[in-house]
Amino acid sequence: MLGARCLFRALRSCSSAPCPRHRPSSKLSVRDALGSQNTSRERVKVQAWIRSIRSQKEVLFLHVNDGSSLESLQVVADSSFDSRELTFGSSVEVQGQLVKSLSKKQNVELKAEKIEVIGNCDAKAFPIKYKERHPLEFLRQYPHLRCRTNVLGSILRIRSEATAAIHSFFKDRGFVHIHTPVITSNDCEGAGELFQVEPSSKTKIPKENFFNVPAFLTVSGQLHLEVMSGAFTQVFTFGPTFRAENSQSRRHLAEFYMVEAEISFVENLQDLMQVMEDLFKATTMTVLSNCPEDVELCHKFIAPGHKIRTYAKKQLFNWGTDLQTEHEKYLVKHCGNIPVFVTNYPLALKPFYMRDNEDGPQHTVAAVDLLVPVVGELFGGSLREERYHVLEQRLARSGLTEAYQWYLDLRRFGSVPHGGFGMGFERYLQCILGVDNIKDVIPFPRFTHSCLL
């Protein structure tokens, strides 16, 4: 307690030091500067990159952006500030006064008193050209530079906002956030599309595993969430997952992010579907509310005419064969381009952990997919098989009893009805923005034959 008081007194003494005669410029982001209501010639400092430059006989105009907003801040300076170093892409620090703008396009502008070039940019060699609208395919060649364009900036701000909205959704509803492991000995999906983890050292002992068992990059955090659902009634995780699929399709990545949740004491799919729908709606409404300009840019230049629909659903029942991507998109279109729930898949098509409906010749499991426009499957979920004897028989038929003895233990000790789901985060962004290729909604896409940076 004494130490805390001493620290507090030291902080107070620091804050009471005499102020310099000239108040230093307060640092503002471009977003805060644009939203400033105080234009009483307050001295400010903005650090950003030049997006455009226009020189007239007596006046120099710069537009600078620091990534905090789609809109850039106009800087007005005397023509004496003009320099060869002031080029598109250069980083600058501008000090001056925020004043009311005479232009109708913005409320405020920065009247420069000092412009310092922090980092030069050779505009001729710079792959991203001023006033050119580069195709997304072209920008994929430059994963280290494409974030500087308007369109990727908007997508990444939306991605950040959606991430925060998802965490807020679960926190507000009492879910506990679990950090599930990236390295695992389990194959949740049973598809065999795994990246195996081994030490890079060539001196390792032959036939010896670092972890004593084969280890892989995770394909899902579901099984670990099921462990936690035996102690917490509502849990979720949000992190990277990996699939070694030899695919360069528009909807597959080798590394992508998954939102997964597990809920205890759930006994029917309707309750699970309601959480899925609420998550989709709440996240989308937050994005639309907080990033309207960014969403509008995507809809205008990437997907003209694209509309986000979260207000309707239909429920279909499926059995016999699995759905391919073209089937999923057809169902969505057939139902009016709205989100569509498909439930009760054939048992033979699904993993061992899904609950058997015991429904006679159809023999389905309590599984559900949410299909949406643009991408097809967005959510996948199910009730889990909580009955020990049923699960034991299914594991035995698959020859997995020994490997999943710990999973059976969860049913031996205080088992409860439960269920969960996963949502592909990049597919969600594709859906709401109308982006056709999944590689354009993640900062650094990894896919077969490509791992740039």
Salt bridges, closest charged atoms under 4 A:
GLU113 OE1 - ARG43 NH2 3.20
GLU132 OE1 - HIS134 ND1 3.82
GLU189 OE2 - ARG243 NH2 3.92
GLU198 OE1 - LYS204 NZ 3.28
GLU226 OE1 - ARG411 NH2 2.98
GLU226 OE1 - HIS418 NE2 2.74
GLU245 OE1 - HIS252 NE2 3.61
GLU255 OE1 - ARG446 NE 3.74
GLU262 OE2 - ARG384 NE 2.79
GLU277 OE2 - LYS281 NZ 3.00
GLU277 OE1 - LYS313 NZ 3.07
ASP294 OD1 - ARG157 NH2 2.97
GLU328 OE1 - ARG251 NH2 3.48
ASP356 OD2 - HIS363 NE2 2.97
GLU358 OE1 - ARG387 NH1 3.22
GLU385 OE2 - ARG387 NE 2.71
GLU386 OE1 - ARG355 NE 2.91
ASP409 OD1 - ARG412 NH1 3.16
GLU426 OE2 - ARG159 NH2 2.74
ASP436 OD2 - ARG250 NH1 2.55
ASP440 OD1 - ARG140 NE 2.81
ASP440 OD1 - ARG146 NH1 3.66
